[in-house]
Amino acid sequence: MSETVLRKPAVLASARGGRRLRPEGDRSALARMVIACLCLVLAATIVFSLAFGASDASVLSVVKTLIAGTDAADNGLSVRDRIIIYDIRLPRVILGALIGASLAVSGAVMQGLFRNPLADPGIVGVSAGAGLGAVSIIVLGGTFLAPMIALFSLYALPLAAFFGALIFTLVLYRVATRRGQTSIATMLLAGIALGAMAAAYIGVLVYIADDKQLRDLTFWGLGSLAGANWVKIAASGPLIALALVISPFLARGLNGLALGEASASHLGIPVQRFKRIAIVTVAAATGASVAVSGGIGFVGVVVPHLLRLVIGPDHRYLLPAAALLGASLLLIADAVSRTIVAPSELPIGIVTAAVGAPFFLWILLRRRGILDL
């Protein structure tokens, strides 16, 4: 009888010297290294954003004042610079990091839920639903919605955007998914239809808005962090933070759904309950972000796709990496928007669209095989 050779799975590391065997294609070590690097990038981006602007505060002075606190007298900053940093720049940086992280994580969750790399809250109409809810509060806040605003106070706007995003996400999922399979063409067409529907209702609200509301809606619709303050952070921060805290617990379910709903169910994942939790998480993150920043697109499609090319599709690493990279990229885009037409300020939604739209087109061409990259 000829000798039978039992082949073991290919490994990247040898068993000699007590080394741990690792399956071929395992990118967990690379993913951990990328996450560590992204933490450093985010820290550097935050310091740069705080030190960058019309004030002449240096990076070293900013770091010293953050460590010492506002009451320190020998930190190299004047009273004016402290006001600029703590009351203008710091809220803007915190809000930008939260929004960038939430949009990127929302895109990664939606892509895992729909099992395709083109799902994104801005593209498939979820952000439009959040925008409709927010615009309704802005325009109709002094009419029949006044009791709701009085009841929820500063949380009325984020909650309205949340429910608008939730309704649109549920409708999108129902329309695009059939027998556990999501059609990308149906999803994109449904997103276009939902976006057009939201635009029509927003158009009616804009028509009846007064001059002050029109001015606010114009800049809000283009996306901006210019109005960031501690009140907005208090209003939207809890919802965004809650969604970001929940998202790592979705990793196992998203990895299971990559094999199909039947396989995920066999792995012990309660598929229907998991999908409901994922949808509510995306709606909360997107709704709260859109309520305070307006329409900022393409972060949710660009960031997860870039990371998936580098660290692979494992959501245990993809979700935290997306949060870190999304926060960094949005802060960088904000810095560009503040300087490209200085002393004026370009809406940040224009910057993200200028970069994200060509990238989205590249993804479409790549999926069709037109670009062999």
N, C-alpha and C positions, 0 to 999 in steps of 0.2 A: 504494500500500500504506500502510495507516494505521501511524502510529508506535507501536511496541511499547514499553511501559514495563516494564522489568525491576525488580520490587520487591525490595528488599533486606530482610532481617529487621529488625524494629523494634529501635531502639536506645534506650538511656537516656542515653548521652553522645554528643555531637556529635563529628564527626571534625575539626572546626576546631581549629586551634591544636595539632595533634598528639595530641589526646585519643584514648584507646583506645575503640574501639567495643565496646559491651556489649549482649548480647542482652536483649530485654525480658523481665522476670521474673527476671533474675539478681540474687541477693541476697548475692553473695559479699562485697561491700564492707560491707554491713550486718552480715553474719555475723562478719567480722573485728572490727568495732567492738563487737559484742555480746560476743565472746570477751574483748577487752581490758577491757571494763567488768566482766565476770564475774571476771576476775583481781583487779581492785581490790576488788570485793565480797567475794571469798573472803579476801583479805588483811585487810580490815576486820573480817570475821566472826571470823577467827582471833584477832586482837588483842582483840576484844570478849569472846570466849569465855575467853581467858586472864585477862582483867582482871575478869571478872564472877563474883561469888560471895561467900561469907561473908567472905573476906579483904578488907581495906580497901586493897589495892594499886590504885593508879591506873593508867590506861591508859599514861600517859607513863612511869611507873616500870616497867611490864611491858616496854614497847618498849626502854627503856634496859638492862634486865637481860638481855633476849634478845640485844642487840647486844654488851654488855660481857661476858656470861658469868657463870657462877655464882660465880666467884672475885672479882668486882668488889665492893668494899666501899662505894662511894659511888653506888650506883644507886637509893637511896631505898627499898630493900626490906629487911625484917628477915630473919633466918635462917628464921623460921617461914614467912614469905611465900614465900621462895625454895623451900622444901620443898613448899609447896602448889602453886606454879606448875610446878616441874620434875618432881615425883613424882606429882602428882594431875591437875592441869589439862592439862599439855602432852601426856602420853600419851592422855588422853581426847580432846583436840582432834585429835591426829594420827590416832587410830583412827577417830574420827567422820568426819573428812575422807576417809580411805581407804574406809570403808564406804559413805558417801554417794556418792562417785564411782563405786565398783564397782557398786552397785545401779542407779544411773542409766545407766551405760554398758551394763550387762547388759540392762536394759530396752530401750535403743536398739538393741542388736545383735539381740535376740530379735524386736523389731518389724520390723527389716529382714529378718531371716531368714525369718519367717513372713509378711511383707508385710501386716501389719495393725497398727493402733495400740493394740490391746488386749493384746498379749502382754506379760507381765511375770513375772519369776521368782516373785513371791509369789502371783499370781493363778492361774497355770497349774500350780502344784504343784511347781515346781523347788525353791523354798525349803523345802517340806515334805519333799522327799527329803533335802536337806541337814540339816534338823532331825532326821530319823530317824537319819541317820548319827551326828550329834553326840550325840543322846540315848543311842544304843547304847553309845557310848564312856563316857558319864557313868555309866550304870547298870551296865553289864557290864564296866567296866574292871578290876574286881577278880576276875573269873571267867576264862573261857576266852580273853578278849581281853587278858589281862594280858601275854602275850608280845609282842603287837603294840605295846602301850603302852610296854613296856620297850625295844623296838627303835627306835621313832620318837620316843620321849620327848615333848616339848611339841608336836611336829608331828602327833601321833596324832589329836587332835581335828579340826584343820582338814582333814587328809587324809581322815578318815572322812566329814566333811561334804561334801568335794569329790566323793568317789565316789558318795555318795548323790544329790547333785545331778546328777552326770553320768548315772547310770542313769535317773533320772526324766526328764531332758531327752531322752535317746535314745528312751525309750518314748513320750514325748509327741510327738516328731517323727514317729516311725513311725506312730502312730495317727492323727494329725491331717493328715498329708500323703499325698496320693494323686495319682500322675501329675504331680508337680511343683506341685500346687495344694494350698494349705492352707485347710481349712474353719474359719472362726472359731467356728462353733457346735460342731464336733467338738473343736476345741482347748480351748474353755472347759469342755465336758462332760468331756473327758479329764482336764483339770486338776482338776476337782472330784472325779473318781473317784480320781485319784492322791493328792490331798490327803486324801480320806477313808481310803484305804488306809494312808497314812502315819500318820494320826491313830489308826487302829485299832492298829497296831503300837506306836506311842508310848504308847497307853493301856495296853497289856500291860506295857510297860517301867515305866511309872509305877506300875502295880499292884504290881510286885515291888520297887520302889525303897524305900530306907529313908528315915527322916525328913529327914536332911541332904540327900540327893539330891532328895527331893520339894521342899524349900525352894528349892534351886538351880534345879530345873526350872521351878518356878512363875514365878520372876522372869526366867529365861532365855527362856521361851516368850513373854513379853510384850514382849521387846526392851528392851535397856538398854545404856548405856555406862558405868554406874556402876562396874563392875569393871575398867575399862580400866587397864592397866599396861604396862610395857615388855616383860614376858614375853609377853603376848598379842600385842603388836605384832611381836615377834620370831617368834612362831608363825604368825600369819596374814599379816603384812605382805608377805613375799616372794611368796606366791601372788597376793595382790591386786595388788601392784606389777607382777608379770609380766603379769597379765591386762590391766592398764591400758596397759602398754607395747605389748602386741600389738594392742590394739583399733584404733589409727589405721591399721594395715596392713590392716584389714578393710574400710576405707571404700570402696575401689574395688569390691570384690566385692559389698558390700551395695548400692551404687549400681547395679551391673549386675543384681543379682537383682530390683531394683524393676521391671525390664523383663520379667521372666520368666526361667526357667532356660534356655530355648532361646536367647534373646537374649544372656544372660550367657555362655553357652558360645560363641556366635559372636564375642563380644568377646574371647575368649581366656582366660576365667576358668575354671579347673578346678573346676567347680561342686561335685562330690562331695567333693573334698579340702577345698575352702573351707568347706563346711558342717560337716565334721568339726572343723576348726580352730575355727570359730565356736562350736560346741556345747561343746567342751572349754574354751574361754575363758570362756564364760558359767558353766559349772559350777565352774570354779576361783574366779572372782570371787564367785559367790553362795555357794558352799560355805564358803570362808574367812570371808566376812562373817557368815554365819549362825552359824558355829561360835563366834565370840567375842561377838556382839551379840544373838543370838536372833532372833526374828521381827520384822522391821521391814518393813512392807508399803507398797505404793503409791508408793514413791520411783521405782521403775523405770517406772511408767506415767505419772505426773504430769510428771516433768521432761522426758523426750523429747517428749511431746506439746505441752507449752508452748513448747519451743524450736522445734519444727517449725512451729508457727503463726507464729513470728516470723522465723526465718532460713531456713525451707524444709527440704526433705528431704535435702539434700546431706550425706552422712555424713562428708565431709572436715571439715566444720565442726560438724556435729551431735554427733559423738562427743566431741571436746574440750570443747565447750560443755556437754554433759550432765555430764561429769566435774566441771567447775567449779561448775555450778549444783547438782548433787546434793550435793557436799561442803558448799556454803554452806547449803542448806536443811536438811540433817541437823544441822549445828551450830546453826542457829537453833532447830530443833525440840528439840535437847538443852537449849538455854538455857531454852526454855519449860517443858520437863519438870522442870527444876531449880527453877523459881520459882513455878509455878502453884499448888503445894500446899506451898510452903516452910513449915517446914524439911525436910519429907519430899520425896521425889522420885517423880514420876509416870513410869512406864515410857514410853520414847520411842516404842514401837510403838503406844501408845494415841494419842499426838499425831499421828503420821503417818497413822494410820487415820482419825482424826476429820477431817482435812483431805482426805486422798486418796480416801476412799470417796464423798463427794459429787461430787468432780471426776470420778471414774470413772463415776458415774451420769450426769453431764452429757455425757460422751463417748458413752455408749450412746444417750442420747436424741438427741444431735446427729446421730449416724450414722443413726438411724431417721428423721430429718427432723422430729422433734417440736419441736426447738428450732431455729429459724432464726437462728443466730448466726454 
